Amino acid sequence: MGVPKKHKTRSGRDQRRSHHALKGVSLATCSNCGSATMPHMPCKNCGYYKGKKVTK
């Protein structure tokens, strides 16, 4: 098992972890009804995707 030869400082540890934060969810607007939807997914409100009805 590997053992560190040098002590890792708090700033070095925190700089490494700076990219571990969760990102916010990106939303697009439905072209048919205008509600917020996930990109590349059919609208849950009206069922349209790219101007076509895809769900019942």
DSSP file (Angstrom, degrees, kcal/mol; ACC not computed):
  #  RESIDUE AA STRUCTURE BP1 BP2  ACC     N-H-->O    O-->H-N    N-H-->O    O-->H-N    TCO  KAPPA ALPHA  PHI   PSI    X-CA   Y-CA   Z-CA
    1    1 A M              0   0    0      0, 0.0     2,-0.2     0, 0.0     0, 0.0   0.000 360.0 360.0 360.0 136.1    0.0    0.0    0.0
    2    2 A G        -     0   0    0      1,-0.0     0, 0.0     0, 0.0     0, 0.0  -0.454 360.0-162.9 -74.3 140.7    1.3    3.4   -0.9
    3    3 A V        -     0   0    0     -2,-0.2     2,-0.1     0, 0.0    -1,-0.0  -0.986  26.1-111.9-122.8 132.0    2.2    5.9    1.8
    4    4 A P        -     0   0    0      0, 0.0     3,-0.0     0, 0.0     4,-0.0  -0.375  17.7-158.1 -64.1 136.1    2.6    9.6    1.1
    5    5 A K  S    S+     0   0    0     -2,-0.1     2,-0.3     1,-0.1     0, 0.0   0.801  77.1  40.7 -82.3 -29.7    6.2   10.8    1.5
    6    6 A K  S    S-     0   0    0      0, 0.0     2,-0.3     0, 0.0    -1,-0.1  -0.874  91.6-103.9-120.9 152.3    5.2   14.5    2.1
    7    7 A H        -     0   0    0     -2,-0.3     2,-0.5     1,-0.1    -2,-0.0  -0.578  32.8-133.7 -73.2 129.5    2.4   16.0    4.1
    8    8 A K        -     0   0    0     -2,-0.3    -1,-0.1     1,-0.0     2,-0.0  -0.759  23.4-132.7 -86.1 124.0   -0.4   17.3    1.9
    9    9 A T     >  -     0   0    0     -2,-0.5     4,-2.2     1,-0.1     5,-0.2  -0.267  16.5-114.5 -75.1 162.6   -1.5   20.8    3.0
   10   10 A R  H  > S+     0   0    0      1,-0.2     4,-2.6     2,-0.2     5,-0.2   0.884 116.8  51.8 -62.4 -39.3   -5.1   21.9    3.5
   11   11 A S  H  > S+     0   0    0      2,-0.2     4,-2.3     1,-0.2    -1,-0.2   0.901 109.9  48.2 -67.8 -39.3   -4.9   24.3    0.6
   12   12 A G  H  > S+     0   0    0      2,-0.2     4,-1.6     1,-0.2    -1,-0.2   0.901 113.2  48.2 -65.8 -40.4   -3.6   21.6   -1.8
   13   13 A R  H  X S+     0   0    0     -4,-2.2     4,-1.6     1,-0.2    -2,-0.2   0.920 113.7  46.6 -63.6 -45.0   -6.3   19.2   -0.7
   14   14 A D  H  < S+     0   0    0     -4,-2.6     4,-0.4     1,-0.2    -2,-0.2   0.841 108.5  55.1 -70.7 -33.1   -9.0   21.8   -1.1
   15   15 A Q  H >< S+     0   0    0     -4,-2.3     3,-0.8     1,-0.2     4,-0.2   0.881 108.0  50.1 -65.4 -36.6   -7.7   22.9   -4.5
   16   16 A R  H >< S+     0   0    0     -4,-1.6     3,-0.7     1,-0.2    -2,-0.2   0.878 112.1  47.5 -66.2 -37.4   -8.0   19.3   -5.7
   17   17 A R  G >< S+     0   0    0     -4,-1.6     3,-1.8     1,-0.2    -1,-0.2   0.421  82.5  97.4 -84.5   1.8  -11.5   19.1   -4.4
   18   18 A S  G <  S+     0   0    0     -3,-0.8     3,-0.5    -4,-0.4    -1,-0.2   0.745  83.6  50.8 -65.1 -22.1  -12.6   22.4   -6.0
   19   19 A H  G <  S+     0   0    0     -3,-0.7    -1,-0.3    -4,-0.2    -2,-0.1   0.352  88.5  83.8 -94.7   5.1  -14.1   20.5   -8.9
   20   20 A H    <   +     0   0    0     -3,-1.8    -1,-0.2     2,-0.1    -2,-0.1   0.495  62.3 113.8 -88.0  -3.0  -16.2   18.0   -6.8
   21   21 A A  S    S-     0   0    0     -3,-0.5     2,-0.2    -4,-0.2    -3,-0.0  -0.344  74.3-105.9 -69.9 150.1  -19.1   20.4   -6.3
   22   22 A L        -     0   0    0      1,-0.1     2,-0.2    -2,-0.0    -1,-0.1  -0.519  31.9-131.5 -75.9 142.1  -22.5   19.4   -7.8
   23   23 A K        -     0   0    0     -2,-0.2     2,-0.1     1,-0.1    -1,-0.1  -0.597  23.5-105.7 -90.9 154.5  -23.6   21.4  -10.9
   24   24 A G        -     0   0    0     -2,-0.2     2,-0.4     1,-0.1    -1,-0.1  -0.394  39.0 -99.2 -75.0 157.6  -27.0   22.9  -11.4
   25   25 A V        -     0   0    0     -2,-0.1     2,-0.4     1,-0.0    -1,-0.1  -0.631  33.1-136.9 -80.0 130.3  -29.6   21.3  -13.7
   26   26 A S        -     0   0    0     -2,-0.4     2,-0.4    13,-0.0    -1,-0.0  -0.742  22.4-164.9 -89.0 135.7  -29.8   22.9  -17.1
   27   27 A L        -     0   0    0     -2,-0.4     2,-0.3    11,-0.2    11,-0.2  -0.918   8.5-161.0-122.8 146.5  -33.4   23.5  -18.3
   28   28 A A  E     -A   37   0A   0      9,-3.4     9,-3.5    -2,-0.4     2,-0.4  -0.811  24.9-113.4-116.2 161.6  -34.7   24.3  -21.8
   29   29 A T  E     -A   36   0A   0     -2,-0.3     2,-0.2     7,-0.2     7,-0.2  -0.788  30.0-113.5 -97.9 142.0  -38.2   25.7  -22.7
   30   30 A C     >  -     0   0    0      5,-2.6     4,-0.9    -2,-0.4    19,-0.1  -0.527  15.6-145.5 -71.3 133.6  -40.7   23.6  -24.6
   31   31 A S  T  4 S+     0   0    0     -2,-0.2    -1,-0.1     2,-0.1    18,-0.0   0.716  95.9  44.6 -74.1 -19.3  -41.3   25.1  -28.0
   32   32 A N  T  4 S+     0   0    0     16,-0.1    -1,-0.1     3,-0.1    17,-0.0   0.927 133.6   7.7 -89.9 -53.0  -45.0   24.0  -27.9
   33   33 A C  T  4 S-     0   0    0      2,-0.1    -2,-0.1    15,-0.1    -1,-0.0   0.604  90.3-125.0-110.1 -14.2  -46.2   25.0  -24.4
   34   34 A G     <  +     0   0    0     -4,-0.9     2,-0.1     1,-0.3    -3,-0.1   0.514  59.5 139.7  85.8   4.2  -43.3   27.0  -23.0
   35   35 A S        -     0   0    0     -6,-0.1    -5,-2.6     1,-0.1     2,-0.3  -0.419  61.6 -95.2 -79.9 160.7  -42.8   24.9  -19.8
   36   36 A A  E     +A   29   0A   0     -7,-0.2     2,-0.3    -2,-0.1    -7,-0.2  -0.594  52.7 168.2 -77.8 130.2  -39.3   24.1  -18.5
   37   37 A T  E     -A   28   0A   0     -9,-3.5    -9,-3.4    -2,-0.3     6,-0.1  -0.902  40.7 -93.4-135.8 164.0  -38.0   20.7  -19.6
   38   38 A M    >   -     0   0    0     -2,-0.3     3,-1.1     4,-0.2   -11,-0.2  -0.555  54.1 -98.8 -73.3 143.9  -34.7   18.8  -19.6
   39   39 A P  T 3  S+     0   0    0      0, 0.0    -1,-0.1     0, 0.0   -13,-0.0  -0.355 105.5  15.8 -64.2 145.7  -32.8   19.2  -22.9
   40   40 A H  T 3  S+     0   0    0      1,-0.2    -2,-0.0    -3,-0.1     9,-0.0   0.726 107.3 104.5  64.3  25.0  -33.1   16.3  -25.4
   41   41 A M  S <  S-     0   0    0     -3,-1.1    -1,-0.2     0, 0.0     3,-0.1  -0.970  77.3-104.5-131.7 147.9  -36.2   15.0  -23.6
   42   42 A P        -     0   0    0      0, 0.0    -4,-0.2     0, 0.0     7,-0.2  -0.369  48.2 -93.6 -68.3 154.1  -39.9   15.2  -24.6
   43   43 A C     >  -     0   0    0      5,-2.4     4,-1.3     1,-0.1    12,-0.1  -0.479  24.9-152.1 -69.4 132.4  -42.0   17.7  -22.6
   44   44 A K  T  4 S+     0   0    0     -2,-0.2    -1,-0.1     2,-0.2    -7,-0.1   0.712  93.3  53.1 -75.8 -21.0  -43.7   16.1  -19.6
   45   45 A N  T  4 S+     0   0    0      3,-0.1    -1,-0.1     1,-0.1    -2,-0.0   0.937 130.6   5.7 -80.9 -49.5  -46.5   18.6  -19.8
   46   46 A C  T  4 S-     0   0    0      2,-0.1    -2,-0.2   -11,-0.0     9,-0.1   0.619  90.2-123.3-114.3 -17.0  -47.6   18.3  -23.4
   47   47 A G     <  +     0   0    0     -4,-1.3     7,-2.6     1,-0.3     8,-1.3   0.595  61.8 137.5  86.4  10.7  -45.6   15.3  -24.8
   48   48 A Y  E     -B   53   0B   0      5,-0.2    -5,-2.4     6,-0.2     2,-0.3  -0.651  29.3-176.9 -92.9 148.3  -44.0   17.2  -27.7
   49   49 A Y  E >  S-B   52   0B   0      3,-2.6     3,-1.3    -2,-0.3   -19,-0.0  -0.938  74.2 -13.4-143.9 121.3  -40.3   17.0  -28.8
   50   50 A K  T 3  S-     0   0    0     -2,-0.3     3,-0.1     1,-0.2   -20,-0.0   0.873 130.3 -51.4  54.1  41.8  -38.9   19.1  -31.6
   51   51 A G  T 3  S+     0   0    0      1,-0.2     2,-0.4     0, 0.0    -1,-0.2   0.519 118.4 103.2  80.2   5.8  -42.4   20.1  -32.8
   52   52 A K  E <  S-B   49   0B   0     -3,-1.3    -3,-2.6    -5,-0.0     2,-0.6  -0.943  75.3-116.6-123.6 145.1  -43.8   16.6  -33.0
   53   53 A K  E     +B   48   0B   0     -2,-0.4    -5,-0.2    -5,-0.2    -6,-0.1  -0.682  41.8 161.7 -76.6 117.6  -46.1   14.7  -30.6
   54   54 A V        +     0   0    0     -7,-2.6     2,-0.3    -2,-0.6    -6,-0.2   0.607  56.0  43.6-116.1 -18.0  -44.1   11.8  -29.3
   55   55 A T              0   0    0     -8,-1.3    -1,-0.1    -9,-0.1   -12,-0.0  -0.891 360.0 360.0-126.8 159.8  -46.0   10.6  -26.2
   56   56 A K              0   0    0     -2,-0.3    -9,-0.1    -3,-0.1    -1,-0.0   0.453 360.0 360.0 -84.1 360.0  -49.6   10.2  -25.4
